[in-house]
């Protein structure tokens, strides 16, 4: 089982950034409770950890997933910023970036991000 690493950069500190990840071939969502993909996940959002870099205004938010082996194929990650700190609300939070990764043999072999 390989680590899947997702990163997002933002301006300022203290922002609640989280991901929702969907497996494209069947529309299943990543479930943070056990790391499996399913149609109705119990906890679909995964909070990214903020990393502060000395002397840099930009903050890096990072998430490493190592829970299960992922099937080969494409996955889309939606990166949200919380409107209210500590409260995940996909209906009101803003999608700040969207990314697509290709998995082969449980490794990310291709990635692309677009910032909104």
TIVO-2410 file (N, C-alpha, C; in nm, 3 decimals):
# residues 116
REC num residu      c1      c2      c3 atome chaine
REC   1      X   0.085  -0.117   0.000     N      A
REC   1      X   0.000   0.000   0.000    CA      A
REC   1      X   0.089   0.124   0.000     C      A
REC   2      X   0.071   0.210  -0.101     N      A
REC   2      X   0.153   0.329  -0.117    CA      A
REC   2      X   0.082   0.453  -0.065     C      A
REC   3      X   0.160   0.551  -0.024     N      A
REC   3      X   0.104   0.679   0.018    CA      A
REC   3      X   0.056   0.756  -0.104     C      A
REC   4      X  -0.061   0.817  -0.091     N      A
REC   4      X  -0.112   0.909  -0.191    CA      A
REC   4      X  -0.106   1.047  -0.127     C      A
REC   5      X  -0.028   1.139  -0.184     N      A
REC   5      X  -0.007   1.270  -0.123    CA      A
REC   5      X  -0.076   1.376  -0.208     C      A
REC   6      X  -0.159   1.458  -0.141     N      A
REC   6      X  -0.229   1.569  -0.204    CA      A
REC   6      X  -0.184   1.696  -0.136     C      A
REC   7      X  -0.156   1.801  -0.213     N      A
REC   7      X  -0.112   1.929  -0.157    CA      A
REC   7      X  -0.190   2.044  -0.220     C      A
REC   8      X  -0.209   2.149  -0.141     N      A
REC   8      X  -0.277   2.270  -0.187    CA      A
REC   8      X  -0.211   2.388  -0.118     C      A
REC   9      X  -0.185   2.496  -0.189     N      A
REC   9      X  -0.124   2.614  -0.126    CA      A
REC   9      X  -0.229   2.725  -0.115     C      A
REC  10      X  -0.224   2.799  -0.004     N      A
REC  10      X  -0.318   2.908   0.017    CA      A
REC  10      X  -0.245   3.028   0.076     C      A
REC  11      X  -0.312   3.142   0.069     N      A
REC  11      X  -0.256   3.262   0.132    CA      A
REC  11      X  -0.311   3.273   0.273     C      A
REC  12      X  -0.225   3.300   0.368     N      A
REC  12      X  -0.268   3.314   0.507    CA      A
REC  12      X  -0.274   3.182   0.581     C      A
REC  13      X  -0.287   3.193   0.713     N      A
REC  13      X  -0.288   3.074   0.798    CA      A
REC  13      X  -0.426   3.052   0.860     C      A
REC  14      X  -0.443   2.936   0.921     N      A
REC  14      X  -0.564   2.907   0.995    CA      A
REC  14      X  -0.686   2.874   0.911     C      A
REC  15      X  -0.667   2.842   0.787     N      A
REC  15      X  -0.780   2.808   0.701    CA      A
REC  15      X  -0.810   2.659   0.713     C      A
REC  16      X  -0.936   2.627   0.724     N      A
REC  16      X  -0.977   2.487   0.725    CA      A
REC  16      X  -0.990   2.438   0.583     C      A
REC  17      X  -0.900   2.353   0.540     N      A
REC  17      X  -0.899   2.301   0.403    CA      A
REC  17      X  -0.922   2.151   0.411     C      A
REC  18      X  -1.014   2.101   0.330     N      A
REC  18      X  -1.041   1.957   0.330    CA      A
REC  18      X  -1.068   1.908   0.188     C      A
REC  19      X  -1.058   1.777   0.170     N      A
REC  19      X  -1.077   1.713   0.040    CA      A
REC  19      X  -1.195   1.617   0.043     C      A
REC  20      X  -1.259   1.605  -0.072     N      A
REC  20      X  -1.352   1.496  -0.101    CA      A
REC  20      X  -1.296   1.431  -0.228     C      A
REC  21      X  -1.285   1.299  -0.228     N      A
REC  21      X  -1.223   1.229  -0.341    CA      A
REC  21      X  -1.321   1.127  -0.397     C      A
REC  22      X  -1.339   1.130  -0.529     N      A
REC  22      X  -1.431   1.037  -0.595    CA      A
REC  22      X  -1.352   0.952  -0.695     C      A
REC  23      X  -1.380   0.822  -0.696     N      A
REC  23      X  -1.322   0.731  -0.795    CA      A
REC  23      X  -1.409   0.742  -0.919     C      A
REC  24      X  -1.351   0.780  -1.031     N      A
REC  24      X  -1.429   0.815  -1.150    CA      A
REC  24      X  -1.501   0.697  -1.215     C      A
REC  25      X  -1.443   0.578  -1.217     N      A
REC  25      X  -1.505   0.471  -1.294    CA      A
REC  25      X  -1.637   0.422  -1.237     C      A
REC  26      X  -1.660   0.442  -1.108     N      A
REC  26      X  -1.788   0.397  -1.051    CA      A
REC  26      X  -1.858   0.503  -0.964     C      A
REC  27      X  -1.798   0.621  -0.949     N      A
REC  27      X  -1.860   0.728  -0.872    CA      A
REC  27      X  -1.857   0.707  -0.722     C      A
REC  28      X  -1.776   0.614  -0.674     N      A
REC  28      X  -1.765   0.589  -0.529    CA      A
REC  28      X  -1.678   0.696  -0.465     C      A
REC  29      X  -1.715   0.736  -0.341     N      A
REC  29      X  -1.644   0.839  -0.268    CA      A
REC  29      X  -1.555   0.778  -0.161     C      A
REC  30      X  -1.442   0.842  -0.136     N      A
REC  30      X  -1.349   0.799  -0.031    CA      A
REC  30      X  -1.417   0.817   0.105     C      A
REC  31      X  -1.408   0.717   0.189     N      A
REC  31      X  -1.465   0.722   0.324    CA      A
REC  31      X  -1.350   0.727   0.424     C      A
REC  32      X  -1.341   0.837   0.498     N      A
REC  32      X  -1.232   0.859   0.592    CA      A
REC  32      X  -1.238   0.762   0.711     C      A
REC  33      X  -1.352   0.701   0.736     N      A
REC  33      X  -1.363   0.610   0.851    CA      A
REC  33      X  -1.274   0.488   0.836     C      A
REC  34      X  -1.263   0.434   0.714     N      A
REC  34      X  -1.184   0.312   0.694    CA      A
REC  34      X  -1.098   0.313   0.568     C      A
REC  35      X  -1.101   0.423   0.493     N      A
REC  35      X  -1.017   0.435   0.375    CA      A
REC  35      X  -1.069   0.363   0.252     C      A
REC  36      X  -1.192   0.316   0.256     N      A
REC  36      X  -1.250   0.247   0.141    CA      A
REC  36      X  -1.337   0.343   0.061     C      A
REC  37      X  -1.364   0.307  -0.063     N      A
REC  37      X  -1.451   0.386  -0.148    CA      A
REC  37      X  -1.590   0.323  -0.149     C      A
REC  38      X  -1.694   0.407  -0.134     N      A
REC  38      X  -1.831   0.356  -0.134    CA      A
REC  38      X  -1.927   0.464  -0.183     C      A
REC  39      X  -2.046   0.421  -0.220     N      A
REC  39      X  -2.148   0.513  -0.271    CA      A
REC  39      X  -2.196   0.613  -0.167     C      A
REC  40      X  -2.205   0.571  -0.043     N      A
REC  40      X  -2.251   0.659   0.065    CA      A
REC  40      X  -2.151   0.653   0.182     C      A
REC  41      X  -2.044   0.732   0.174     N      A
REC  41      X  -1.944   0.728   0.281    CA      A
REC  41      X  -1.997   0.786   0.412     C      A
REC  42      X  -1.949   0.734   0.523     N      A
REC  42      X  -1.987   0.784   0.655    CA      A
REC  42      X  -1.922   0.921   0.678     C      A
REC  43      X  -1.792   0.929   0.654     N      A
REC  43      X  -1.718   1.056   0.666    CA      A
REC  43      X  -1.642   1.078   0.535     C      A
REC  44      X  -1.703   1.153   0.441     N      A
REC  44      X  -1.640   1.171   0.310    CA      A
REC  44      X  -1.529   1.275   0.306     C      A
REC  45      X  -1.523   1.364   0.405     N      A
REC  45      X  -1.423   1.470   0.401    CA      A
REC  45      X  -1.299   1.433   0.480     C      A
REC  46      X  -1.184   1.476   0.428     N      A
REC  46      X  -1.057   1.451   0.494    CA      A
REC  46      X  -0.986   1.585   0.508     C      A
REC  47      X  -0.958   1.625   0.633     N      A
REC  47      X  -0.896   1.755   0.660    CA      A
REC  47      X  -0.748   1.749   0.625     C      A
REC  48      X  -0.702   1.853   0.559     N      A
REC  48      X  -0.561   1.864   0.522    CA      A
REC  48      X  -0.484   1.933   0.634     C      A
REC  49      X  -0.361   1.892   0.656     N      A
REC  49      X  -0.275   1.949   0.760    CA      A
REC  49      X  -0.202   2.071   0.704     C      A
REC  50      X  -0.204   2.181   0.781     N      A
REC  50      X  -0.136   2.303   0.739    CA      A
REC  50      X   0.012   2.296   0.775     C      A
REC  51      X   0.097   2.329   0.680     N      A
REC  51      X   0.242   2.332   0.701    CA      A
REC  51      X   0.288   2.477   0.682     C      A
REC  52      X   0.352   2.533   0.781     N      A
REC  52      X   0.402   2.669   0.773    CA      A
REC  52      X   0.548   2.667   0.730     C      A
REC  53      X   0.580   2.748   0.632     N      A
REC  53      X   0.718   2.760   0.584    CA      A
REC  53      X   0.775   2.892   0.633     C      A
REC  54      X   0.890   2.889   0.695     N      A
REC  54      X   0.953   3.009   0.750    CA      A
REC  54      X   0.978   3.113   0.641     C      A
REC  55      X   0.934   3.236   0.668     N      A
REC  55      X   0.959   3.346   0.576    CA      A
REC  55      X   0.874   3.348   0.451     C      A
REC  56      X   0.770   3.263   0.445     N      A
REC  56      X   0.686   3.256   0.326    CA      A
REC  56      X   0.541   3.281   0.369     C      A
REC  57      X   0.471   3.368   0.296     N      A
REC  57      X   0.332   3.400   0.329    CA      A
REC  57      X   0.235   3.288   0.289     C      A
REC  58      X   0.274   3.208   0.192     N      A
REC  58      X   0.189   3.100   0.145    CA      A
REC  58      X   0.196   2.981   0.239     C      A
REC  59      X   0.081   2.922   0.267     N      A
REC  59      X   0.074   2.804   0.351    CA      A
REC  59      X   0.050   2.681   0.262     C      A
REC  60      X   0.110   2.571   0.297     N      A
REC  60      X   0.090   2.446   0.225    CA      A
REC  60      X  -0.001   2.358   0.310     C      A
REC  61      X  -0.106   2.309   0.249     N      A
REC  61      X  -0.196   2.215   0.315    CA      A
REC  61      X  -0.171   2.080   0.250     C      A
REC  62      X  -0.147   1.979   0.332     N      A
REC  62      X  -0.109   1.850   0.278    CA      A
REC  62      X  -0.189   1.738   0.341     C      A
REC  63      X  -0.213   1.637   0.261     N      A
REC  63      X  -0.284   1.518   0.307    CA      A
REC  63      X  -0.213   1.397   0.251     C      A
REC  64      X  -0.180   1.303   0.339     N      A
REC  64      X  -0.121   1.176   0.297    CA      A
REC  64      X  -0.220   1.066   0.332     C      A
REC  65      X  -0.258   0.988   0.232     N      A
REC  65      X  -0.351   0.877   0.253    CA      A
REC  65      X  -0.276   0.747   0.229     C      A
REC  66      X  -0.282   0.658   0.328     N      A
REC  66      X  -0.213   0.529   0.317    CA      A
REC  66      X  -0.301   0.417   0.371     C      A
REC  67      X  -0.433   0.433   0.357     N      A
REC  67      X  -0.524   0.342   0.425    CA      A
REC  67      X  -0.552   0.211   0.351     C      A
REC  68      X  -0.570   0.216   0.221     N      A
REC  68      X  -0.608   0.098   0.143    CA      A
REC  68      X  -0.538   0.105   0.007     C      A
REC  69      X  -0.532  -0.007  -0.059     N      A
REC  69      X  -0.484  -0.009  -0.198    CA      A
REC  69      X  -0.595   0.048  -0.286     C      A
REC  70      X  -0.560   0.141  -0.374     N      A
REC  70      X  -0.658   0.201  -0.464    CA      A
REC  70      X  -0.654   0.129  -0.598     C      A
REC  71      X  -0.769   0.113  -0.660     N      A
REC  71      X  -0.780   0.051  -0.792    CA      A
REC  71      X  -0.714   0.140  -0.897     C      A
REC  72      X  -0.667   0.079  -1.004     N      A
REC  72      X  -0.614   0.155  -1.116    CA      A
REC  72      X  -0.725   0.242  -1.175     C      A
REC  73      X  -0.690   0.361  -1.218     N      A
REC  73      X  -0.788   0.450  -1.280    CA      A
REC  73      X  -0.771   0.593  -1.235     C      A
REC  74      X  -0.870   0.675  -1.271     N      A
REC  74      X  -0.868   0.818  -1.239    CA      A
REC  74      X  -0.954   0.849  -1.118     C      A
REC  75      X  -0.907   0.947  -1.039     N      A
REC  75      X  -0.976   0.993  -0.920    CA      A
REC  75      X  -0.979   1.146  -0.924     C      A
REC  76      X  -1.090   1.205  -0.884     N      A
REC  76      X  -1.100   1.350  -0.877    CA      A
REC  76      X  -1.110   1.391  -0.731     C      A
REC  77      X  -1.030   1.492  -0.695     N      A
REC  77      X  -1.031   1.545  -0.559    CA      A
REC  77      X  -1.083   1.689  -0.563     C      A
REC  78      X  -1.181   1.716  -0.478     N      A
REC  78      X  -1.236   1.850  -0.465    CA      A
REC  78      X  -1.183   1.910  -0.335     C      A
REC  79      X  -1.115   2.023  -0.346     N      A
REC  79      X  -1.052   2.088  -0.231    CA      A
REC  79      X  -1.143   2.204  -0.186     C      A
REC  80      X  -1.190   2.196  -0.063     N      A
REC  80      X  -1.281   2.296  -0.007    CA      A
REC  80      X  -1.212   2.380   0.099     C      A
REC  81      X  -1.256   2.505   0.112     N      A
REC  81      X  -1.215   2.590   0.223    CA      A
REC  81      X  -1.338   2.616   0.309     C      A
REC  82      X  -1.326   2.590   0.439     N      A
REC  82      X  -1.438   2.608   0.530    CA      A
REC  82      X  -1.475   2.755   0.545     C      A
REC  83      X  -1.606   2.783   0.542     N      A
REC  83      X  -1.655   2.918   0.570    CA      A
REC  83      X  -1.645   2.943   0.720     C      A
REC  84      X  -1.690   2.847   0.799     N      A
REC  84      X  -1.680   2.855   0.945    CA      A
REC  84      X  -1.574   2.756   0.990     C      A
REC  85      X  -1.469   2.805   1.054     N      A
REC  85      X  -1.359   2.718   1.096    CA      A
REC  85      X  -1.408   2.601   1.180     C      A
REC  86      X  -1.361   2.482   1.146     N      A
REC  86      X  -1.396   2.362   1.221    CA      A
REC  86      X  -1.530   2.301   1.185     C      A
REC  87      X  -1.593   2.354   1.080     N      A
REC  87      X  -1.726   2.305   1.043    CA      A
REC  87      X  -1.729   2.272   0.894     C      A
REC  88      X  -1.731   2.142   0.862     N      A
REC  88      X  -1.738   2.098   0.723    CA      A
REC  88      X  -1.882   2.110   0.675     C      A
REC  89      X  -1.902   2.189   0.568     N      A
REC  89      X  -2.036   2.211   0.514    CA      A
REC  89      X  -2.024   2.230   0.364     C      A
REC  90      X  -2.029   2.121   0.289     N      A
REC  90      X  -2.007   2.128   0.144    CA      A
REC  90      X  -2.112   2.213   0.072     C      A
REC  91      X  -2.229   2.234   0.133     N      A
REC  91      X  -2.331   2.317   0.071    CA      A
REC  91      X  -2.293   2.465   0.073     C      A
REC  92      X  -2.213   2.507   0.172     N      A
REC  92      X  -2.178   2.648   0.186    CA      A
REC  92      X  -2.029   2.677   0.173     C      A
REC  93      X  -1.945   2.578   0.193     N      A
REC  93      X  -1.801   2.599   0.179    CA      A
REC  93      X  -1.765   2.617   0.032     C      A
REC  94      X  -1.652   2.680   0.008     N      A
REC  94      X  -1.610   2.709  -0.129    CA      A
REC  94      X  -1.515   2.602  -0.181     C      A
REC  95      X  -1.539   2.558  -0.305     N      A
REC  95      X  -1.442   2.471  -0.374    CA      A
REC  95      X  -1.333   2.564  -0.425     C      A
REC  96      X  -1.211   2.547  -0.373     N      A
REC  96      X  -1.100   2.636  -0.409    CA      A
REC  96      X  -1.006   2.574  -0.511     C      A
REC  97      X  -1.016   2.442  -0.530     N      A
REC  97      X  -0.933   2.374  -0.630    CA      A
REC  97      X  -0.995   2.238  -0.661     C      A
REC  98      X  -0.962   2.190  -0.777     N      A
REC  98      X  -1.006   2.057  -0.819    CA      A
REC  98      X  -0.887   1.988  -0.884     C      A
REC  99      X  -0.866   1.863  -0.849     N      A
REC  99      X  -0.753   1.791  -0.904    CA      A
REC  99      X  -0.793   1.654  -0.954     C      A
REC 100      X  -0.712   1.603  -1.044     N      A
REC 100      X  -0.736   1.470  -1.099    CA      A
REC 100      X  -0.605   1.394  -1.095     C      A
REC 101      X  -0.611   1.271  -1.042     N      A
REC 101      X  -0.492   1.187  -1.039    CA      A
REC 101      X  -0.522   1.056  -1.109     C      A
REC 102      X  -0.417   0.998  -1.164     N      A
REC 102      X  -0.427   0.865  -1.224    CA      A
REC 102      X  -0.348   0.770  -1.135     C      A
REC 103      X  -0.411   0.661  -1.097     N      A
REC 103      X  -0.348   0.560  -1.013    CA      A
REC 103      X  -0.315   0.437  -1.099     C      A
REC 104      X  -0.192   0.390  -1.090     N      A
REC 104      X  -0.150   0.264  -1.152    CA      A
REC 104      X  -0.069   0.189  -1.046     C      A
REC 105      X  -0.109   0.067  -1.018     N      A
REC 105      X  -0.042  -0.015  -0.916    CA      A
REC 105      X  -0.031   0.059  -0.782     C      A
REC 106      X  -0.140   0.125  -0.744     N      A
REC 106      X  -0.151   0.194  -0.615    CA      A
REC 106      X  -0.057   0.314  -0.601     C      A
REC 107      X  -0.012   0.370  -0.712     N      A
REC 107      X   0.073   0.489  -0.710    CA      A
REC 107      X   0.013   0.597  -0.798     C      A
REC 108      X   0.030   0.723  -0.755     N      A
REC 108      X  -0.009   0.834  -0.841    CA      A
REC 108      X   0.097   0.848  -0.950     C      A
REC 109      X   0.056   0.831  -1.075     N      A
REC 109      X   0.151   0.840  -1.186    CA      A
REC 109      X   0.127   0.965  -1.271     C      A
REC 110      X   0.016   1.033  -1.245     N      A
REC 110      X  -0.019   1.151  -1.322    CA      A
REC 110      X  -0.107   1.237  -1.232     C      A
REC 111      X  -0.088   1.369  -1.236     N      A
REC 111      X  -0.173   1.458  -1.156    CA      A
REC 111      X  -0.188   1.593  -1.223     C      A
REC 112      X  -0.298   1.657  -1.195     N      A
REC 112      X  -0.323   1.791  -1.247    CA      A
REC 112      X  -0.421   1.863  -1.155     C      A
REC 113      X  -0.397   1.992  -1.128     N      A
REC 113      X  -0.482   2.072  -1.040    CA      A
REC 113      X  -0.525   2.198  -1.111     C      A
REC 114      X  -0.645   2.242  -1.084     N      A
REC 114      X  -0.689   2.374  -1.128    CA      A
REC 114      X  -0.742   2.446  -1.006     C      A
REC 115      X  -0.698   2.571  -0.987     N      A
REC 115      X  -0.742   2.652  -0.873    CA      A
REC 115      X  -0.857   2.740  -0.918     C      A
REC 116      X  -0.957   2.750  -0.835     N      A
REC 116      X  -1.076   2.831  -0.867    CA      A
REC 116      X  -1.058   2.973  -0.819     C      A
***
